[in-house]
């Protein structure tokens, strides 16, 4: 039975919650639904404790298991491609790579964490600002960790001693029982010192406790020194370290919580760790001991349904993010706001304002409410009016929230002197926000405002000049995006509007007619199979709703290229889906010794997928591009070392003189397993494997595929035959990410650094005697790929357009090419006008022809 599933709206975001009945904590029967309910209830206190801090997650996708058999856990820092675009994030550059961390700034993100099994949330003691820069730490933490023979009572003793030292230097700590073994002590800082300085101070404090109480405390992490003592772990103040955020669940056998406590509780004795039920009871009574640290005034910062970070204290006069703003202005000389207190229309992280600023030069100030401030850009020429012309934007200092309603005259001689009026204001929806890197939002302006309604903008950082961050602002498609993106699985009718036609009945070939009698194969019992006779059967894109009835078998969808393997006359050849011999490209699979013996009476035809596995361990279609075009033995031999490939077999069409295509899928699968078994270890030795049949609920399989970063799953009717060369609905692709094969019919010259090459490709789908235009793609290309594309486009040049209909703006500077090449893109959705929204280039499909390209 499928797990419980619900579509919910959280803080203006729509989420699909799946497998709600899945038990995450077997010892208490706590389900995913319980976890989601808990995180919704504590959002107003957890978010202030975590907001704007890069979050590392500990995930138990299938539950924590039991003490005897713990469930599988894995750490996750980087966001994968399946992450919703609206999840706030920060790009942090480490020594060798940049990692995109989520920021737990709103209840929707917290709910998404619960949906993907992120039970524990760990954050550093510092935040990032709106420019993507790491700020100085705003809190200190000591982790009191009991060694063997010690427990919470000893941790309480050390906590009380540490409290005295911290109070002597003006810090007032708050204890948090960790939900694991010990106690965390937090103290609020003013942000005036670096992580190294705070870490050094914490180290000295730990040494002082050890020196004064050597039988109780230890500052050295060596396990041999910790028996019967409490380790005062000062190292979590290091900028690279993280600590579990207060109010986060723990992935223990029972659902304990990192729970803020009062000093009275510690001093009263009998201290125990709390589970989530106890924490909820405390919150219902209005208790939030962590409020002095997080700034969650009064223990509450707004309803869980808001989109804000909940950091109300950061909205006020003590917000360190406004230090630059205040340092540039004198409140006695300018009427500009200083309190940071918003009016009633501000405070949900959704307010925007564009102000017309007649300073020394006219410009427009573009401000978005985000994490308790107005993140601001100066746009000299104002917001662009067409998608074809981007404007410069310069990120300036963060402004207080009450600036959203400011109009007036800044006196001469003061910073920004001149007249400020509101050009437009309203609310916005976030599609993407990477601090200091990229922001995509849809603004809904006021009646009569300068925007003239709803507009979608992308702001992209391009570099720095004169000490300021330089961005460009781009107007995206001129249509409303105020509502959540629809996907085909939300509405099966969506695909009908993009040119999908009813599937024709499969045409019967002579081979098909002969296959009705398996004993009489086409051409005689020992005929050498032909790649033309055994063209692959193709699947149709669909949704779970298309799986009528029972009898479906499921496999993972491999992100590679189709391969028909034909063994006959003592040799093995590999053919692409359009019948091209690609044996020279993949010689690792063509040694006859690897396959079941090919005698004079033995031939076979198998169907499969060739994939390249990237460093992450999952199929990487982009990596496979480096093999697909190679034919020279030297190039192929070199690529075999750098781009190893694997072959996944999933069907057997012909074996030992018998055409198997008329057999039901389940019988062909048994024959394939027998065939594979005959080869023994030889096939496995060269990474030839059976594509496993998965006997699980389809919703769970899709969830697992998403968690593994795979393309989706294949659903196949177990009782149906194999129809060569036809696209049928007995094989259905259930894709997690929408992809589309397209025919390239033209290109546009790039701008800036790409002025000498291709800026974008114009894409179409065959229709009648030409192409139906479906949009253009300008992202996803590597530098080397752009150079190759330019050479290819020049070779295919023609004078007239191959498209039926291209918008004038796209056709104005277009170069047309013969529509011979097929590529593949990912995209967000189909627009109502039949265009691809936000396409991203995946690569060429040299294994396909334009005739193979169909919508959806």
N, C-alpha and C positions, 0 to 999 in steps of 0.2 A: 504494500500500500504506500502511496506517496505521502511524504511528510506534510504536516500542516503548512499552509502557505497563505500569506496575506499581503495585500498592497496597502501601504500606509503612507501618510503624509506627515513628515516631521520637520518642523521649522521651515515650512515652505518647500521642502524637497520630497519627492516621491521615491520610496524604496520598496522593493519587493523582498519580503522576509520569507525565507524558505526553511523547511525542515524544523519548524517551530517545536515539534514534539521530540526532537533529538535530545537525549539525556546527556548533558555536559558533565554532571557530577553524579555518577552512579550510586555512591554511598548515601546520598540524600534525595536522589530522584530529581534533582534540579535540572530543568530543561533549558533549551535555548530561549524559549519564550520567557522564562523566569529571569534569565540573564538580561534580556532586552528590557524587561519591565524594571529591573533594578537600575540599570544605567539611565533609563528615562527618569526615574524618580530622583537620582542623585546628580543629574546633569547640572543643576543650578549651583552645586557646590564643587563638583569635580572639575567642571570646565574652568572656573577661575584658578584652580590649582595647576591646570595643565596648559592653559591658553598660551599660544604663540611659542610653545616649547617643542622642538622637534621630537616626535614621539617614536619610540621603538616599541614594537608589539611582540608579545609572546602569544603564539596562537596554538590552540588545541582544536583543530578542525572537527575532530570526531569525539571530543570530550576528553576529560582528564584521566579517565580510567579509574583504577583503584590503587590502594597502597601496594598491593601485590603485583598488579599488572598496570603500571602507569600508561596513560595514553601518549601518543606521539606529539611532541611539542617542537615548534621551530620558531626561531627569532626572525623577525622581518623588519628591516629598516626602510629599504627603497620601496616606493609605490610601483606596482606593476601596471600594465596597460589597461587592465580591467577596472581600475579605480575610477569612480565617477569624477567627471571634470570639476564638479563643484566642491570637492574636498579641498580645503585650504592646505597649502603645502609650502615648504621652504627648501630651496636648493642649497645644500651645504657641501662645499668642496673640501674633500679630504686629500691626503697626499697623492693618491693615484686616480681618484674618480670623484664625480659629483653624485650625491645621493639626494633624492627627492623624498623628504620626510613629510608625513602628514602632521598637521597642527590640529589639536583637539579644541577647536574654537567655537563649536556649535553643536547642538543636540543631534543634528542629522549625522554628523561625522561620528559621534559617539554611538549612535544606533548602527551605523555601518560597521563599526568595529565589532559590535556584538554579533551582527549577521555573519561575519567571516570568521568568528571564533577567536577574536583577539581579546582574550580574557584579561590579560595583564597589560597595563600601559606604563611604560617607563620613560621618564623625561630628565633632561639635565636641569641644573639650577639656574640657567640663563635662558633668555628669550631671544627671538629675532625681531628686528624692527621691520618697518614696511619696505625698506630698501634691501632686505634680505641679509642684513649684517647681524652678526652675533653681538648682543649687548653684554655688558658686565653682569655677573650674577646678582640676582636680587634676593637670594636667600642662601643661607648656609645649612648644611645637613650633616648630622653625625649619625652613623648607623651603629647601634649598639647590638653586637652579635654575640650571643652566649656560646661559649665553647662547651665541649663535653663536660658534664657534671655541673653546669650552670644553667639557669633558666630565666624566666621573666622576673622573679624576685631580685636576682643579682643585677639584671638590666635596670630595674627601678632604682636600686641603690646608686648605680653609676649615673643614671639620668638626673637624679637629684643633686649629685655632686657637680655634674656638668652645668646644670642650671645655675648654680651659684656663681660659677666662673663667668658664664655668659652674661648674667645680670650685672656683674661687676664691671663689664665693659659696655654696658648700655644696651644689651640685646635681651629680648624676652622670648625664650624658646617655647615651642608647643610640641608635646609628645604625640607620636603616632605609633600605635601597636602595629607592627608590620604585616600581621596576618600570616607570618611564617614562623619566625623564632623570636625575634627581638623587638627593639624599639628604635624608631627614628626620631631624632630631635631636629626641628626646623627653627631657624631664627630669620627674621626679615632683615634685609640689608638695604642700603640706600643706593646701591649700584655704582658707588664711587671707586670700587677696587676690582682688579682683574681676578679671573679664576685662579691664576697662580698665587696671587696674594692671599685670597681666601683659603685656598688649599693649604698654604704654608701656615696660616693662623690656626686652622683646624688641626694640623699635624702637631703644632706646639701645644695646643690644648690637650690632645690625646696623650702626648708625652708627659704633660704635667699631671694628668690623672693617674698615669702609670707610676710616676715617681712618688706621688703622695699615697697611692693605694696599690702597692705592687701585688698584694694578694687578691685583688679584686679586678683590676683593669690592666689591659695590655694594649699597646699601640702597634706591635709588630704582627703581621699577618701569618707568621709561621705557625702551622697547626700544633707543633710540638710545644709551643709556649702558651697555648690557650686553654689547657685543661683546668676546669673549675673557675675560669675567668671570663670576663666580657671583653671582646675586642672592640675598641673604639675606632671604628673604620672611618677615617677622615678623608680617604681617597675619593669618595664620591663627589667631592667638590671640584675635582679635576674637570676641565672643560669637556673631556672626551667621555666622562662617565655619566651614567644615568641611575635614577632611583625610582622605584615604583611610586606612581602618583597617589597621593591620599585619595581615598574612596574607591580606588581600583580593586577589583576582585583579585584573588590569588588562584593560581592553577594548582591548588592542593587537592587532597582527597575530598575535602568538604569546602564549600564556598565561603572561605574566610575573606576578610577585607583589610586593607591597609587603613585602619580606622583612627582618625584624630581623637585624642582623649584629653581630659582635664587633669591638672595636677592633683586635684582632690581625689580623683580615681586612683592615681598612682600611690598617693600617700595612705589611702584607706586599706590597702592590702587586698590580697585575693585577685590580683589583676589577671585577666584572661584575654585571649584574642577573641574578636567578635566575628560572627558570621553576618551575612547580608541582611538577615531578618532583624538582628539587633541594631544594625546601623540604620535601617529604615525607621525603626521605632524611635531612635534618638532624633532623627531628622523631623519626624512628625511632631516631636515635642519642641521643635525650634532650635535644637542644639547644633552648632557648627563650630567646634573649638578651633578649627583651622582658619576661620575668617580673618584673624589678625595677620596671618601670613599671606593668604591669597587675595585679600581685599574684597572678599564677598561680604559686603556690608550687611550686618545683621544676620549673617548666615544664609542669606538669600540674595540672589542677584537678578531676579526675574524669573519668569516661568520657563519651564523646560521647553516650551514651544517656541521660544524666541530664537533668533539666529545669532545673537550676539555672543561674545566670549564670556559674558557674565562678569567681566572685570569692571565693576562700577567704580572702584577706587581709581582705576586708570583714567576714568573720564574726568576726574576732578583736578584740583590744583596741584596734587602731588605726583602727577603722572610724569615719569622721567622722559617719556617720549616727546614731551612738549618742551623740554629744556632748551632746545635750539630755537624754537619759536619764541620763547620768552626772552632769551638772551639777545634777540634782535629787535626788541620793542620795549618801549617805556610806557607802562600803563597810565602814567600821569600825563602823557603827551598824545596818545592815540586812542580813539574810541573802539579799537578792535577788542574782541572778547579775550578774557584771560582766565575765567573761572573753569572753563571746560564743562560746565553744566548744560546738558542739552535741553531743548524744549520738547514738547510732547510728540513731535513728528520725528525725532531722532532717537536712536538707541537700540535698533534692531539689526545693526550692521547692513542696512538696506538703503540708507539715505544717500543721495548724491546732490551736488549743487555745482553749477557752472556759473562763475561770476565774470562779468565783463569789467576789466580793470584798466582804467585810463591812467596809467602811471607815466613814466617818461616815454614809454611806447605802449600803445594799446596791445593788450594780450588778454587771454581768457584763462581763468584758473579753474581747473577741472579737479573736483574733490569727491572722493568716495569714502564713506564711513566704513572703517575697518578696524576691529580690535580696539575700540575706545578712542580713536582719533579720526581725523579726516586726512587720509592719504592724498597728497596733492601733487599736481603737475601744472606747469605753466605752458600754455599752448599759444605761441605767438600769432598764428593765423586762425586760431579757433578750431573747433572740431571739423574734420573733413566732411564735405557734402556728398562726395561720390566715392565708391570703392576704388576708383582708379588713381586717386591722388592721396598719398599719405602725408601727414603733417608732422613736423617736429614737436616733441613734447619733452620738457625738462622737469625731472622730479625735484620738488622742493621740500622744505621742511614740513613735517606733520603739523596739522592745525587742530585746535580744540574743536570739539563737536559743536559748540554754539556758534562757530563761524559759519555754519550752514545757513543761518538766517541773517548774517551780517550784510548790511548795506550802509554806506556812509562815505565820508571823506577822510582819508588819512592825511594829516597835515603835512605841509611842505617841510622838508628837512628830515622827515621820518622815513624809515624803511618802507618802500612801496608807496610813497606819497602819491595821492591821486584819488579819483572817484571810483568807488566799487558799487556795482549794481548786480542784482541777480538776473542772469540771462535765461536760466531755466533751472528747475529743481524737481525732485520727485523721488522715486524709489528705483532700485536696480536689482537684477538677478545675476548671480555669479555663475559663470560657466567654467572659469579656471582662474586660479589666483596662486601664483608662485612669487612670493615676496622678492622684490628686486629683480625679477626676471620677466614675467609675463602675466598679464591680466586680461581676461575676456569677460565682458559684462554686457547685459542688455539694460539700457536706461529707458524708463517710462517717464516722460516729462509731463509738465503741467499743461493744462489747456492754454493755448496761446503762447507757450514757451518757445524758446529759440530752436529746440530740436524738431518741433513739429510733430511730436508723437513719440513713437518707440523706435529706438536705434540701437544697433549692436556694434560695439567697438572692441577692438583688440589693441592693447598697449604692449609694446615689445621693447625691451631694453636693447640698445645697440652699442653702448659703450659709455665712456666718460669724457668730458671736455671741461676744462677750467674748474676741475674739482666737483662737477655736478654730473649726475647720471643723465645720459641722453637716451631718449626713447623715441619711438615713432607711434603715432596713433592712426589706426586703420579702421575705416567704416566697413563693416561686414555687410552681409545681405540685408536688403531693405525690407525686412519683415519682422513681425513680432516673435520673440522667443520667450514670452512671459510664462509659458506653460511647459511642463516637463516634456522632454523629448519622447515622442512615441516610437516604439519599436514594433517590428512585425508581430512579435508574440503578444503584444498588447491588443492588436486589432488585425485579425487575419485579412481583412479587406484592404489593408494598406498596400499590399503588393499588387492588387488589381489595378491600381492607378498608375503603374509605371510600365505599362506595356505588356504585362504577362497575359498570355493567351492560353486557352484551354489546351491541355496536353493531347496531341493526336494519338490515335491508337498506333502501337508499334507496327512498323512494316515487317512482314515476314520475309526473310531472305531464304535462298536455297539451303543455306546451312541450318537455318531455324527449322525448315520443314524436315530436313533429314534428322534433326536432333529430337524429333518426336519419337524416333526409334533409336535408342542409344546403341543398339547393336549394329546399326547401319550408318557409320560416320560418313560425312561428305567426302567423296573422292576415293573411297576404298579404305580398307582397314589399316593400311600403313601410309596413307597420304601424309606428306609433310604439311603441317598446318601453315596457313598464310596469315600474316598480320592483318590483311584486309578483311579476311573472313572472321577474325576474332577481335574486331574493334571493341573497346571497352564499353560496358554499360555505364550510364551516367545517372547521377542523383539529382534530385530537385531540392532546392532550398525550402525549408518549411519550419514549422513550430511543433511543440508538443501536442497542440490541438489537432494536428494532422495525423496523429498516430491512432487511427480508429481501430477498435478491436484489440485482440491480443495477438500473440505470435510474432512479435518484433524481437529481433536480436540487436544488440548494441555493440559498437566498437568505437574506439577513439578516432577522431578525425585527424589524420596525419597531415601536417602542413608541408607537403612536398609536391612531387610531380608523379603522375600516373605512369605505370610501367606494365607492359604486357611482355611476359617472359616466354619465349618459345624455344623449346629444346627439340631438335630433330636432326637427323643425318649426322649424328655424332657431335653437334655443336649447339651452343646456347647463345641466343641473341636477345637483345632488349629493344623493345619498340615503344615509342612515345604514343600518347593517346591518338595522335593523328597519323600513325603508321610510319613514322620516320625511325630508321634504325639508329639507335643511340648507343650501340654496344661499345663503340670506341670511347665514349664518354664515361662509361661505368664498367671498366674491364674487370673490377673485383667480383662481379657477379656472373661472368661468362665462362668460367672454367668448367667444362663438363664433369670433371672429377668431383665437383662440389655437389652435384645434383644426383638424383637416382639414376642408375645406369641407363645410358641411352644406346641400347642395342638396335639392330635393324627392325625390331618389332616394337620399339618403344619411342614414343614422342609425347610431349606434354605442352600445355599452354596454361600458364598461371597469371593471375592478375594481382597487382600490388602497388605500392607507393614507395618511391625513393625519397629519403629525407636526409637532411644534414642536421646534426645535433650541435647546438651552440654551447658556449661555456656554462650556461645556466642549466644544461641538461635537458632542455626541451627543443623540439624541432624548430629550426630557424630558416624560413624561406629566403630571407635576405642572404644568408650564408650560402645557401644552395645555389644562388645566382652565379657564384664563382665557379661552379662545376658545369652548369647547364650548357654553356656555350663552347666548351672545350672539346676539341677533336684530335689535335696533334698529340702523338704519344708522349713527347717530352713534357708538354704542358699538363697533360692528364696525370702523368707519373708524379710530377711535383705537387699537383693539387691533391693527390691521394694522401699525402702526408699532412697537408695543412687543412684540408676540408674532407675528412672522412665521411662517407655516406653509409646509410643503412637501407636495407630493403625489407619492407613489411608486406608479407603475403597475406591476402585475405580471400582469395577465391581460386579454384581450380576449374578450368573450362574444358580441358581435353587431357586424356591420359590413356596411354597404351592402346590407341586405336578407338577409343570411345569418346564421343562428344558428350560432355556432361551438362551442357547448358539447359537441357530440358528438365533436369533433376531439380527438385526443390532445394532452396538454399541450404537447409539444414543437412541434406544428404551430401551436397557438394562440400560442405565444411568438413564432414567426416572423412570424405575422400582426401581433402587437402591435408588433414591431420595425419592420415595414413601415409600419404605421399611425403610429407615433411619428415615423418618418422623414419622412412626408408633411407633418407640421406644421413641420418645419425648426427654426429657432431660436426660434420663438414659444413653444413649450412650455418650453424651458429658460430662457427669459427670465423666466418667472414661477415658477421652482423646481418645475416638473413634470418628473420624471425617471423613467426606467425603474429598477425595482428590479433590480440586477444579478444574473445567474445566476453562481454561484461554482463554478468547476471545480477544487476542491481536496478533499483528504481531510477527511472529516467531523470527525475528532478535531482536526485542525489548525484547521478553521473555528471549532469551539467554543472552542478556546484563543484564537484571534484575537479572537473576539467578547468573551470575558472580558477580554482585555487592553484592548480598546477601550471597555469598560464598557457593552456592548449587552445586550439582553434575551436573545438566543439566536439560533437560526437556524430556518428553515423547510425541511423536506424534502418534496418533491413528486414523486410518481411521474410520470415523463415520458410514460408510455403510457396515462394514464387520462383520462376525460372530466371535465367540470365538472358537478357535481351541485348544482343550486341549492337553497338552503335546508336542506341536509343536512350533518351532521357525519360525516366519513369518516376512514378510516385510510389513505387515499392521500395525504393532507396531514397531516404530523405536526409538531407544535411541539416543538422541542428547546430547552427553556428552561434558562438558567443559574441563574436565581433563580425560586423557586416563587411563582406568583401564583394567586389564586383569586377568581373573581367570586362575590359573595355578595348576598343579599337582606337588607335591614335590617328587623328585626321589633320592635325595642325599643331603649331606651336607659336608662342609669343616670346619676343626677346626679353631677357632679364634686365634688371635695373641695378645700379650700384655695382657691387662686386660680381654680379652675374650679367653685366651689360654685354659681354662678349659671347655669351652662351645662351642657353635656354632658360627662360624665366618660368614658363609653365607649358604644359601639354594640353591640347584641346582633345576632349574625349567624346566618343560616341558609341552607340550600339547599332548594329546593322538593322535597317528597316527599309523594305522595298529595295530601290536601286541606289541607296545611299546610307548615310548614317543619321540617326537621331541624336542630336547634341545633348549630352548629359552633364557638361561642366568642364572645368579645367583643374589641373592639379599642379601645384608648384612647390610642394614640400615632400620630404622623404627621400630626396636624391643625395647621393654622395658626390663629392667633387669629381672623382674619376668617372662616375656614371654620367654626369652632365656633359663632360667632354665627349664621351662615346655617343651620347644621345644627339649632340649637335652634328657629329659626322653622319649619323644615321639619317637625321632629318634632312640634311643637305642632299644626301643620295636619293631620297624619296621625293624630292620637291616636285610640285605640280602647280599650275597657275590658278586652278579653280578649286572652290571649296567642295569637299566630299559630303558636307553636311546638308541636311534639309533646312535647318534653322539654327542660326547662330546669332545671339544678341549683338547689336551693333557695337557695343562697348568691347566685347570680346573679339569681334571680327576686325576692328579698326586697324590694328597693327599685326594681324595674324599672317603667318606663313603656312601655306597648305602643303600637305604631303599625301602620297598615295596611301589609302587605308589598308595596309597590308600587315601591320604589326599589332600584336595583342599584348596588353599589359594587365596588371591587376592593382587595384587600390583598395584601401579600407576607407570607410566613410561613416558619418554619424547616422544619417537617415536620408530618405528620398524626400525632396520638397514637393509641394503640391503641383509645381510646374514640371515635375519629372527630372529634376537636377539632383546630382549628388551633393550632399551637404558635407563640407569639411573633408574632401577626399585627401588621402595621403598615399603616396606612391609606394608600392610593395616590390615591384620588379616586373621584368618582361616574362611573358608566358610563351617561350619559344616552342613549347610542346602543343600549342593551340593555334588555330587559324581563325580569321574573322567569322567564319561560318559557325564556329563553336560558341560564340559569344551570345548570351541571352540575358535578359533582365533577371535580377534577383537570385 
